[in-house]
């Protein structure tokens, strides 16, 4: 059975944004059965867990064949198992992998730079000085992405793991005034979020924390 780790509790601002959601959504898109391993903040620093995830994060993933960590690597592994997530022709596979890496390496760092300031350092003087430049670079990256997307529904000719990863990155743009400048990207994100697999994955993801709150 495929298993991935998730935290049994996270603060409100992180709910819906924990990176295990990428794996959960991919498994739902592919129609692959799975179980989740809920871990505590104490569990993540045990020697046994650190053997699976050296950085004490989620997700780690196991399926009897492989043991992996890092959501991008896991997503590509799952994409190899499902044509829903990645075409089987060489060019389709190459473009899907390119977009997964583009989401992680070209777009997410720009998003994270602003989000980390706003969530954790907004009252620091250095953050007030840094934020305008970080926002400007984020706008630049979003403008490039919107330019590519144009009037396409998806990044390529159909939904792939690249769209899945890019959507999870765009969901991290919590500055709605910034994203509002790019209606193409807002519509694209909404289109991906409307997929039944996304909806089920998000319900299950959020139910985990609702249950934890109820038990507390």
C-alpha positions as CSV (number, residue, x, y, z in Angstrom):
1,X,0.0,0.0,0.0
2,X,1.2,3.5,-0.8
3,X,1.7,5.6,2.3
4,X,2.7,9.3,2.8
5,X,3.2,11.2,6.0
6,X,1.2,14.2,7.2
7,X,1.2,16.3,10.3
8,X,-1.6,15.5,12.7
9,X,-1.9,19.2,13.5
10,X,-0.7,22.5,12.0
11,X,-1.6,26.1,12.8
12,X,-4.5,27.7,10.9
13,X,-2.3,29.6,8.5
14,X,-0.7,26.4,7.2
15,X,-3.9,24.4,6.7
16,X,-4.5,23.8,3.0
17,X,-0.9,24.6,2.3
18,X,1.1,21.7,3.8
19,X,3.2,20.1,1.0
20,X,1.8,16.6,1.7
21,X,-1.3,17.9,-0.1
22,X,0.6,17.7,-3.4
23,X,1.0,14.0,-3.0
24,X,-2.6,13.5,-1.8
25,X,-3.9,15.4,-4.8
26,X,-1.7,13.5,-7.3
27,X,-2.9,10.1,-5.8
28,X,-6.5,11.2,-6.2
29,X,-6.0,12.3,-9.8
30,X,-4.3,9.0,-10.6
31,X,-6.9,6.9,-8.8
32,X,-4.3,5.1,-6.8
33,X,-5.2,3.9,-3.3
34,X,-3.2,5.2,-0.4
35,X,-3.0,5.5,3.4
36,X,-1.6,8.5,5.3
37,X,0.6,8.3,8.3
38,X,-0.2,11.1,10.7
39,X,2.8,12.2,12.8
40,X,3.3,14.6,15.6
41,X,5.9,17.3,16.0
42,X,7.7,14.9,18.3
43,X,7.5,12.0,15.8
44,X,9.2,14.0,13.1
45,X,12.5,14.2,15.0
46,X,12.8,10.6,15.9
47,X,15.7,8.6,14.4
48,X,13.2,6.3,12.7
49,X,11.5,9.2,10.9
50,X,14.7,11.0,10.1
51,X,15.9,7.9,8.3
52,X,12.9,8.5,5.9
53,X,12.9,12.3,5.9
54,X,16.3,13.9,6.9
55,X,14.8,17.4,7.3
56,X,11.9,16.4,9.6
57,X,9.3,17.5,7.2
58,X,6.3,16.0,5.4
59,X,5.8,14.2,3.2
60,X,7.8,11.1,3.0
61,X,6.4,8.4,0.8
62,X,6.7,4.6,0.6
63,X,5.0,2.1,-1.7
64,X,6.9,-1.2,-1.1
65,X,9.2,-0.4,-4.0
66,X,10.7,2.9,-3.0
67,X,11.0,5.2,0.1
68,X,11.2,8.8,-0.9
69,X,11.0,12.4,0.4
70,X,10.4,15.8,-1.2
71,X,7.1,16.5,-2.8
72,X,8.4,17.2,-6.3
73,X,10.4,14.0,-6.4
74,X,7.3,12.0,-5.2
75,X,5.1,13.7,-7.7
76,X,7.3,12.7,-10.6
77,X,7.5,9.2,-9.3
78,X,3.7,9.0,-9.2
79,X,3.5,10.6,-12.7
80,X,5.6,7.8,-14.0
81,X,2.9,5.4,-12.8
82,X,-0.1,7.3,-14.3
83,X,-0.8,8.7,-17.7
84,X,-3.3,11.0,-16.1
85,X,-0.4,12.9,-14.6
86,X,2.1,12.6,-17.4
87,X,1.9,11.7,-21.1
88,X,3.8,8.7,-22.3
89,X,5.5,10.2,-25.4
90,X,9.0,11.6,-24.9
91,X,8.1,15.2,-25.6
92,X,5.0,15.1,-23.3
93,X,7.1,13.6,-20.5
94,X,9.8,16.2,-21.0
95,X,7.4,19.1,-20.9
96,X,5.6,17.8,-17.8
97,X,8.9,17.4,-15.9
98,X,10.0,20.8,-17.1
99,X,6.9,22.4,-15.6
100,X,7.2,20.6,-12.3
101,X,10.7,21.9,-11.9
102,X,9.7,25.4,-13.2
103,X,7.0,25.6,-10.5
104,X,9.5,24.6,-7.8
105,X,12.6,26.5,-9.0
106,X,11.4,29.5,-11.0
107,X,8.1,30.5,-9.4
108,X,8.0,29.1,-5.8
109,X,11.1,30.9,-4.5
110,X,9.6,34.3,-5.6
111,X,6.3,33.4,-3.9
112,X,8.0,32.2,-0.8
113,X,10.1,35.3,-0.4
114,X,7.0,37.5,-0.1
115,X,5.0,35.0,1.9
116,X,7.7,34.4,4.5
117,X,8.0,38.2,5.1
118,X,4.3,38.6,5.4
119,X,3.7,35.6,7.7
120,X,6.8,35.8,10.0
121,X,8.7,39.0,9.7
122,X,6.3,41.8,8.7
123,X,7.2,44.0,11.7
124,X,10.9,43.7,11.2
125,X,12.6,46.8,9.7
126,X,14.7,44.7,7.3
127,X,11.5,43.0,6.0
128,X,9.8,46.4,5.4
129,X,12.8,47.4,3.3
130,X,13.1,44.1,1.5
131,X,9.4,43.5,0.7
132,X,9.0,46.0,-2.2
133,X,11.8,44.3,-4.2
134,X,10.5,40.9,-3.4
135,X,7.0,41.8,-4.6
136,X,8.4,43.3,-7.8
137,X,10.3,40.1,-8.5
138,X,7.2,38.0,-7.8
139,X,5.2,40.2,-10.2
140,X,7.9,39.6,-12.8
141,X,7.6,35.8,-12.4
142,X,3.8,35.9,-12.5
143,X,3.9,38.1,-15.6
144,X,6.1,35.6,-17.4
145,X,3.9,32.7,-16.4
146,X,0.7,34.5,-17.5
147,X,2.4,35.4,-20.8
148,X,3.0,31.7,-21.4
149,X,-0.4,30.6,-20.4
150,X,-2.2,33.1,-22.6
151,X,-5.6,31.7,-23.5
152,X,-4.6,28.1,-22.7
153,X,-6.6,26.1,-20.2
154,X,-3.4,24.2,-19.1
155,X,0.3,24.8,-19.3
156,X,0.5,22.3,-22.2
157,X,-2.3,20.7,-24.2
158,X,-3.9,18.9,-21.2
159,X,-3.7,18.8,-17.4
160,X,-0.5,17.2,-16.1
161,X,1.6,17.0,-13.0
162,X,3.0,20.3,-14.1
163,X,-0.3,22.0,-13.6
164,X,-0.8,20.2,-10.3
165,X,2.5,21.5,-9.0
166,X,2.1,25.0,-10.4
167,X,-1.4,25.3,-8.8
168,X,-0.1,24.4,-5.4
169,X,2.6,27.1,-5.8
170,X,0.0,29.7,-7.0
171,X,-2.1,28.9,-3.9
172,X,0.8,30.2,-1.8
173,X,0.4,33.7,-3.3
174,X,-1.7,35.0,-0.4
175,X,-1.3,38.6,-1.5
176,X,-4.6,38.9,-3.4
177,X,-3.7,42.4,-4.5
178,X,-0.7,40.9,-6.3
179,X,-2.6,38.0,-7.9
180,X,-5.5,40.3,-8.9
181,X,-3.1,41.9,-11.4
182,X,-3.1,38.5,-13.3
183,X,-6.7,37.5,-14.0
184,X,-5.4,34.7,-16.4
185,X,-3.6,33.1,-13.5
186,X,-6.5,33.5,-11.1
187,X,-8.8,31.8,-13.6
188,X,-6.2,29.0,-14.2
189,X,-5.8,28.4,-10.5
190,X,-9.6,28.3,-10.0
191,X,-9.9,25.9,-13.0
192,X,-7.4,23.5,-11.4
193,X,-9.0,23.8,-8.0
194,X,-12.4,22.9,-9.5
195,X,-11.1,19.4,-10.5
196,X,-12.9,16.7,-8.5
197,X,-9.6,15.2,-7.3
198,X,-8.5,18.5,-5.9
199,X,-11.8,18.9,-4.1
200,X,-11.7,15.5,-2.5
201,X,-8.0,15.8,-1.6
202,X,-8.6,19.2,0.1
203,X,-11.7,17.9,2.0
204,X,-9.6,15.0,3.4
205,X,-6.6,17.3,4.1
206,X,-8.7,19.8,6.1
207,X,-10.8,17.0,7.8
208,X,-7.5,15.8,9.4
209,X,-7.1,19.0,11.3
210,X,-10.8,19.4,12.1
211,X,-10.7,16.0,13.8
212,X,-7.6,17.0,15.7
213,X,-9.3,20.2,16.9
214,X,-12.3,18.2,18.0
215,X,-10.2,15.8,20.0
216,X,-8.2,18.5,21.7
